[in-house]
Amino acid sequence: MAERRKYKKRYCKYCEAKVEFIDYKDTASLKFSLSERYKIMPRRLTGNCKRHQEMIAAAIKRARAAALVPYTVTRKVVVTNPFENIK
């Protein structure tokens, strides 16, 4: 039988920093929870706790509605670094 890989436990960086509220206007901190196609990354990849993941998702959705973060990136236009447009 094949051995199971043991991955290190991911910890919520927002709990360690004792963050109470995640602002949608701070796009620099939101980009760590977005994939290269601007999709929201799941908890199992980011290591966020449930509380902070829900706050991140709400903040990203608000930033999308305010046009600070795009909804999607087209597949036809190849962008080397999609986060360079976020300031």
Secondary structure, DSSP 8 states (H G I E B T S, - for coil): ------------HHHHTT-----TT-HHHHGGGB-TTS-B--HHHH---HHHHHHHHHHHHHHHHTTSS-S---SSS--S-GGGS--
